[in-house]
Amino acid sequence: MLRLNCFFKANEGGYAPALEAAKALTLASRQDAGCVAYDVFESATNPGVFMICETWTDAEALKAHMAAPHFEKYVGALQQLGALKLEQFDFPAK
């Protein structure tokens, strides 16, 4: 399994539209094959920051997700509204 934590820091005035894009991305991505979990969390201590936390069955599922039209649409919007930082963790199969 793969876990990704994508941190987002909004540009001035970009937080609300970015959060809406992240929510739309979450709803669409939960339907992707191989999606184990996908959610958005707002920071309680750092204004203007949220995190998208996603878990995938394998690299192939993540690759297909990243090629999906909804990914390109909403991640493109997020890139215009602030800065993204990605952390990826690989977990061996049990």
ABEGO torsion letter per residue (X at the ends): XBBBBBBBBBBBGAAAAAAAAAAAAAAAAAABBGBABBBBBBBAABBGBBBBBBBBABAAAAAAAAABAAAAAAAAAAAAAEBBBBBBBBBBBX
